[in-house]
Structures are given as structure tokens and as C-alpha cells.
């Protein structure tokens, strides 16, 4: 929120598009916004692109959701 880097743990993450709990979040074309991998492709994401795993859902076009930051 204040331009601080994310660290491993649970943090609020800005998401664009609908997100369901358990969705893998990856960087989107919108700067500072993540998107659910399921909205991009049905296959498994390549190594190194997953940012976090959503712990809650959001139906809005843009929202903050709690997510488990994945350090891979």
C-alpha cells in the first residue's frame, strides 16, 4: 500500500478481475495489479510466474484480497 515490497506471508494484494479463494495470482498488464491465472490459461502456470495464492474471493473488477505470498 505504501510502495513497500511484499514479503513471504499473508498480505493484501490488488487484483483485477474476479478472483476465487485458492486461485493462483500472477502479474497482469495493469501495473501494480495481479490477476487469477485461471483467467489467462487453463494449463499449469510456468515456474516463476506465480506471485501468490488468493485466500479470499472478489467479484469486482478491482479489489484488495488477502493472499499468501509465495516465494519460489
N, CA, C and O atoms as a GROMACS GRO file, in nm:
protein
  288
    1UNK      N    1   0.082  -0.120   0.000
    1UNK     CA    2   0.000   0.000   0.000
    1UNK      C    3   0.086   0.126   0.000
    1UNK      O    4   0.048   0.226  -0.061
    2UNK      N    5   0.201   0.123   0.066
    2UNK     CA    6   0.288   0.239   0.074
    2UNK      C    7   0.412   0.223  -0.014
    2UNK      O    8   0.515   0.286   0.013
    3UNK      N    9   0.404   0.141  -0.117
    3UNK     CA   10   0.519   0.120  -0.204
    3UNK      C   11   0.624   0.027  -0.145
    3UNK      O   12   0.736   0.021  -0.195
    4UNK      N   13   0.586  -0.045  -0.039
    4UNK     CA   14   0.680  -0.138   0.025
    4UNK      C   15   0.678  -0.271  -0.049
    4UNK      O   16   0.573  -0.312  -0.099
    5UNK      N   17   0.792  -0.340  -0.057
    5UNK     CA   18   0.792  -0.470  -0.124
    5UNK      C   19   0.715  -0.574  -0.044
    5UNK      O   20   0.706  -0.566   0.078
    6UNK      N   21   0.659  -0.671  -0.115
    6UNK     CA   22   0.589  -0.781  -0.049
    6UNK      C   23   0.691  -0.877   0.010
    6UNK      O   24   0.797  -0.900  -0.048
    7UNK      N   25   0.657  -0.934   0.124
    7UNK     CA   26   0.742  -1.036   0.185
    7UNK      C   27   0.660  -1.163   0.198
    7UNK      O   28   0.537  -1.159   0.188
    8UNK      N   29   0.725  -1.276   0.221
    8UNK     CA   30   0.654  -1.401   0.238
    8UNK      C   31   0.559  -1.389   0.356
    8UNK      O   32   0.596  -1.336   0.460
    9UNK      N   33   0.439  -1.438   0.340
    9UNK     CA   34   0.336  -1.431   0.442
    9UNK      C   35   0.205  -1.391   0.381
    9UNK      O   36   0.188  -1.401   0.259
   10UNK      N   37   0.111  -1.346   0.463
   10UNK     CA   38  -0.020  -1.305   0.415
   10UNK      C   39  -0.021  -1.152   0.404
   10UNK      O   40   0.007  -1.081   0.500
   11UNK      N   41  -0.054  -1.103   0.285
   11UNK     CA   42  -0.056  -0.960   0.257
   11UNK      C   43  -0.178  -0.929   0.170
   11UNK      O   44  -0.226  -1.016   0.098
   12UNK      N   45  -0.230  -0.806   0.178
   12UNK     CA   46  -0.334  -0.766   0.082
   12UNK      C   47  -0.271  -0.744  -0.055
   12UNK      O   48  -0.164  -0.684  -0.067
   13UNK      N   49  -0.338  -0.794  -0.158
   13UNK     CA   50  -0.288  -0.783  -0.295
   13UNK      C   51  -0.399  -0.722  -0.381
   13UNK      O   52  -0.515  -0.765  -0.372
   14UNK      N   53  -0.364  -0.624  -0.462
   14UNK     CA   54  -0.461  -0.563  -0.554
   14UNK      C   55  -0.480  -0.656  -0.672
   14UNK      O   56  -0.383  -0.694  -0.739
   15UNK      N   57  -0.605  -0.694  -0.697
   15UNK     CA   58  -0.636  -0.785  -0.808
   15UNK      C   59  -0.731  -0.717  -0.906
   15UNK      O   60  -0.814  -0.635  -0.867
   16UNK      N   61  -0.717  -0.751  -1.032
   16UNK     CA   62  -0.804  -0.702  -1.138
   16UNK      C   63  -0.881  -0.822  -1.193
   16UNK      O   64  -0.821  -0.922  -1.233
   17UNK      N   65  -1.010  -0.812  -1.196
   17UNK     CA   66  -1.093  -0.923  -1.244
   17UNK      C   67  -1.137  -1.010  -1.127
   17UNK      O   68  -1.087  -0.996  -1.015
   18UNK      N   69  -1.229  -1.099  -1.152
   18UNK     CA   70  -1.280  -1.188  -1.048
   18UNK      C   71  -1.174  -1.283  -0.997
   18UNK      O   72  -1.092  -1.334  -1.074
   19UNK      N   73  -1.176  -1.307  -0.867
   19UNK     CA   74  -1.081  -1.397  -0.803
   19UNK      C   75  -1.158  -1.486  -0.706
   19UNK      O   76  -1.246  -1.439  -0.634
   20UNK      N   77  -1.124  -1.613  -0.703
   20UNK     CA   78  -1.183  -1.709  -0.610
   20UNK      C   79  -1.078  -1.752  -0.509
   20UNK      O   80  -0.959  -1.752  -0.541
   21UNK      N   81  -1.118  -1.788  -0.387
   21UNK     CA   82  -1.019  -1.840  -0.292
   21UNK      C   83  -0.945  -1.960  -0.352
   21UNK      O   84  -1.007  -2.049  -0.410
   22UNK      N   85  -0.814  -1.961  -0.338
   22UNK     CA   86  -0.733  -2.070  -0.392
   22UNK      C   87  -0.676  -2.042  -0.530
   22UNK      O   88  -0.589  -2.117  -0.576
   23UNK      N   89  -0.723  -1.936  -0.597
   23UNK     CA   90  -0.667  -1.901  -0.728
   23UNK      C   91  -0.520  -1.862  -0.716
   23UNK      O   92  -0.481  -1.795  -0.620
   24UNK      N   93  -0.441  -1.903  -0.812
   24UNK     CA   94  -0.302  -1.858  -0.820
   24UNK      C   95  -0.301  -1.721  -0.886
   24UNK      O   96  -0.365  -1.701  -0.989
   25UNK      N   97  -0.228  -1.627  -0.827
   25UNK     CA   98  -0.223  -1.490  -0.878
   25UNK      C   99  -0.091  -1.465  -0.948
   25UNK      O  100   0.016  -1.501  -0.899
   26UNK      N  101  -0.100  -1.401  -1.065
   26UNK     CA  102   0.017  -1.367  -1.145
   26UNK      C  103   0.009  -1.219  -1.181
   26UNK      O  104  -0.098  -1.158  -1.167
   27UNK      N  105   0.119  -1.160  -1.228
   27UNK     CA  106   0.119  -1.020  -1.268
   27UNK      C  107   0.028  -1.000  -1.390
   27UNK      O  108   0.021  -1.085  -1.478
   28UNK      N  109  -0.039  -0.886  -1.392
   28UNK     CA  110  -0.127  -0.855  -1.506
   28UNK      C  111  -0.062  -0.745  -1.591
   28UNK      O  112   0.046  -0.695  -1.558
   29UNK      N  113  -0.129  -0.709  -1.700
   29UNK     CA  114  -0.082  -0.599  -1.784
   29UNK      C  115  -0.099  -0.465  -1.715
   29UNK      O  116  -0.031  -0.368  -1.750
   30UNK      N  117  -0.189  -0.458  -1.617
   30UNK     CA  118  -0.213  -0.336  -1.540
   30UNK      C  119  -0.106  -0.324  -1.432
   30UNK      O  120  -0.097  -0.413  -1.347
   31UNK      N  121  -0.024  -0.219  -1.432
   31UNK     CA  122   0.082  -0.206  -1.331
   31UNK      C  123   0.027  -0.210  -1.188
   31UNK      O  124  -0.073  -0.144  -1.157
   32UNK      N  125   0.092  -0.286  -1.102
   32UNK     CA  126   0.052  -0.296  -0.962
   32UNK      C  127  -0.068  -0.382  -0.936
   32UNK      O  128  -0.125  -0.378  -0.826
   33UNK      N  129  -0.110  -0.459  -1.033
   33UNK     CA  130  -0.231  -0.540  -1.019
   33UNK      C  131  -0.201  -0.685  -1.057
   33UNK      O  132  -0.131  -0.712  -1.154
   34UNK      N  133  -0.256  -0.777  -0.978
   34UNK     CA  134  -0.244  -0.919  -1.009
   34UNK      C  135  -0.374  -0.969  -1.070
   34UNK      O  136  -0.478  -0.904  -1.058
   35UNK      N  137  -0.368  -1.082  -1.136
   35UNK     CA  138  -0.486  -1.143  -1.197
   35UNK      C  139  -0.480  -1.293  -1.169
   35UNK      O  140  -0.372  -1.350  -1.154
   36UNK      N  141  -0.596  -1.356  -1.163
   36UNK     CA  142  -0.602  -1.501  -1.142
   36UNK      C  143  -0.551  -1.572  -1.266
   36UNK      O  144  -0.590  -1.539  -1.378
   37UNK      N  145  -0.464  -1.670  -1.247
   37UNK     CA  146  -0.409  -1.746  -1.360
   37UNK      C  147  -0.521  -1.810  -1.440
   37UNK      O  148  -0.509  -1.821  -1.562
   38UNK      N  149  -0.627  -1.853  -1.376
   38UNK     CA  150  -0.737  -1.921  -1.445
   38UNK      C  151  -0.802  -1.830  -1.550
   38UNK      O  152  -0.867  -1.881  -1.642
   39UNK      N  153  -0.787  -1.698  -1.539
   39UNK     CA  154  -0.842  -1.607  -1.638
   39UNK      C  155  -0.753  -1.597  -1.762
   39UNK      O  156  -0.796  -1.549  -1.867
   40UNK      N  157  -0.629  -1.641  -1.750
   40UNK     CA  158  -0.534  -1.629  -1.860
   40UNK      C  159  -0.525  -1.759  -1.941
   40UNK      O  160  -0.527  -1.756  -2.064
   41UNK      N  161  -0.516  -1.873  -1.872
   41UNK     CA  162  -0.488  -2.000  -1.938
   41UNK      C  163  -0.542  -2.114  -1.852
   41UNK      O  164  -0.547  -2.102  -1.730
   42UNK      N  165  -0.582  -2.223  -1.914
   42UNK     CA  166  -0.635  -2.337  -1.840
   42UNK      C  167  -0.524  -2.432  -1.793
   42UNK      O  168  -0.547  -2.513  -1.704
   43UNK      N  169  -0.407  -2.423  -1.852
   43UNK     CA  170  -0.297  -2.511  -1.814
   43UNK      C  171  -0.226  -2.464  -1.688
   43UNK      O  172  -0.264  -2.364  -1.628
   44UNK      N  173  -0.124  -2.539  -1.650
   44UNK     CA  174  -0.044  -2.503  -1.532
   44UNK      C  175   0.046  -2.384  -1.564
   44UNK      O  176   0.102  -2.377  -1.673
   45UNK      N  177   0.061  -2.290  -1.470
   45UNK     CA  178   0.149  -2.176  -1.497
   45UNK      C  179   0.295  -2.219  -1.501
   45UNK      O  180   0.334  -2.311  -1.429
   46UNK      N  181   0.375  -2.154  -1.584
   46UNK     CA  182   0.517  -2.189  -1.588
   46UNK      C  183   0.585  -2.151  -1.456
   46UNK      O  184   0.538  -2.062  -1.386
   47UNK      N  185   0.694  -2.218  -1.423
   47UNK     CA  186   0.764  -2.186  -1.297
   47UNK      C  187   0.806  -2.039  -1.292
   47UNK      O  188   0.850  -1.982  -1.392
   48UNK      N  189   0.793  -1.980  -1.175
   48UNK     CA  190   0.840  -1.846  -1.154
   48UNK      C  191   0.742  -1.734  -1.182
   48UNK      O  192   0.777  -1.618  -1.160
   49UNK      N  193   0.621  -1.763  -1.230
   49UNK     CA  194   0.527  -1.655  -1.261
   49UNK      C  195   0.422  -1.632  -1.153
   49UNK      O  196   0.358  -1.527  -1.152
   50UNK      N  197   0.404  -1.726  -1.062
   50UNK     CA  198   0.302  -1.713  -0.959
   50UNK      C  199   0.353  -1.621  -0.848
   50UNK      O  200   0.462  -1.641  -0.794
   51UNK      N  201   0.272  -1.521  -0.815
   51UNK     CA  202   0.304  -1.426  -0.708
   51UNK      C  203   0.251  -1.475  -0.575
   51UNK      O  204   0.321  -1.472  -0.474
   52UNK      N  205   0.125  -1.521  -0.576
   52UNK     CA  206   0.056  -1.552  -0.451
   52UNK      C  207  -0.061  -1.645  -0.477
   52UNK      O  208  -0.094  -1.676  -0.591
   53UNK      N  209  -0.123  -1.690  -0.368
   53UNK     CA  210  -0.244  -1.770  -0.374
   53UNK      C  211  -0.352  -1.694  -0.298
   53UNK      O  212  -0.334  -1.660  -0.180
   54UNK      N  213  -0.464  -1.667  -0.365
   54UNK     CA  214  -0.573  -1.591  -0.304
   54UNK      C  215  -0.633  -1.667  -0.186
   54UNK      O  216  -0.662  -1.786  -0.197
   55UNK      N  217  -0.652  -1.597  -0.075
   55UNK     CA  218  -0.715  -1.657   0.043
   55UNK      C  219  -0.862  -1.618   0.054
   55UNK      O  220  -0.936  -1.674   0.134
   56UNK      N  221  -0.903  -1.521  -0.026
   56UNK     CA  222  -1.043  -1.480  -0.029
   56UNK      C  223  -1.079  -1.442  -0.171
   56UNK      O  224  -0.992  -1.424  -0.256
   57UNK      N  225  -1.208  -1.430  -0.197
   57UNK     CA  226  -1.254  -1.401  -0.331
   57UNK      C  227  -1.298  -1.256  -0.346
   57UNK      O  228  -1.318  -1.185  -0.248
   58UNK      N  229  -1.313  -1.215  -0.471
   58UNK     CA  230  -1.364  -1.083  -0.505
   58UNK      C  231  -1.429  -1.092  -0.642
   58UNK      O  232  -1.371  -1.147  -0.736
   59UNK      N  233  -1.549  -1.038  -0.652
   59UNK     CA  234  -1.621  -1.040  -0.780
   59UNK      C  235  -1.605  -0.910  -0.857
   59UNK      O  236  -1.636  -0.905  -0.976
   60UNK      N  237  -1.557  -0.804  -0.791
   60UNK     CA  238  -1.543  -0.674  -0.855
   60UNK      C  239  -1.434  -0.675  -0.961
   60UNK      O  240  -1.351  -0.766  -0.968
   61UNK      N  241  -1.436  -0.571  -1.044
   61UNK     CA  242  -1.333  -0.557  -1.147
   61UNK      C  243  -1.197  -0.530  -1.084
   61UNK      O  244  -1.094  -0.567  -1.141
   62UNK      N  245  -1.196  -0.464  -0.967
   62UNK     CA  246  -1.070  -0.436  -0.898
   62UNK      C  247  -1.097  -0.440  -0.748
   62UNK      O  248  -1.195  -0.383  -0.700
   63UNK      N  249  -1.008  -0.508  -0.673
   63UNK     CA  250  -1.028  -0.520  -0.528
   63UNK      C  251  -0.896  -0.554  -0.461
   63UNK      O  252  -0.799  -0.592  -0.527
   64UNK      N  253  -0.894  -0.540  -0.328
   64UNK     CA  254  -0.783  -0.590  -0.247
   64UNK      C  255  -0.827  -0.720  -0.182
   64UNK      O  256  -0.934  -0.725  -0.121
   65UNK      N  257  -0.746  -0.823  -0.195
   65UNK     CA  258  -0.777  -0.952  -0.132
   65UNK      C  259  -0.655  -0.997  -0.052
   65UNK      O  260  -0.542  -0.968  -0.089
   66UNK      N  261  -0.680  -1.069   0.056
   66UNK     CA  262  -0.569  -1.128   0.129
   66UNK      C  263  -0.516  -1.245   0.048
   66UNK      O  264  -0.593  -1.324  -0.007
   67UNK      N  265  -0.384  -1.255   0.042
   67UNK     CA  266  -0.323  -1.362  -0.035
   67UNK      C  267  -0.196  -1.408   0.034
   67UNK      O  268  -0.129  -1.330   0.100
   68UNK      N  269  -0.165  -1.535   0.017
   68UNK     CA  270  -0.042  -1.594   0.070
   68UNK      C  271   0.067  -1.570  -0.033
   68UNK      O  272   0.060  -1.624  -0.143
   69UNK      N  273   0.166  -1.488   0.001
   69UNK     CA  274   0.275  -1.457  -0.091
   69UNK      C  275   0.364  -1.582  -0.101
   69UNK      O  276   0.406  -1.638   0.000
   70UNK      N  277   0.391  -1.623  -0.224
   70UNK     CA  278   0.471  -1.743  -0.249
   70UNK      C  279   0.610  -1.704  -0.295
   70UNK      O  280   0.626  -1.643  -0.401
   71UNK      N  281   0.709  -1.739  -0.217
   71UNK     CA  282   0.847  -1.712  -0.253
   71UNK      C  283   0.901  -1.837  -0.321
   71UNK      O  284   0.932  -1.936  -0.254
   72UNK      N  285   0.913  -1.834  -0.452
   72UNK     CA  286   0.962  -1.950  -0.526
   72UNK      C  287   1.082  -1.913  -0.605
   72UNK      O  288   1.139  -1.997  -0.675
   0.00000   0.00000   0.00000
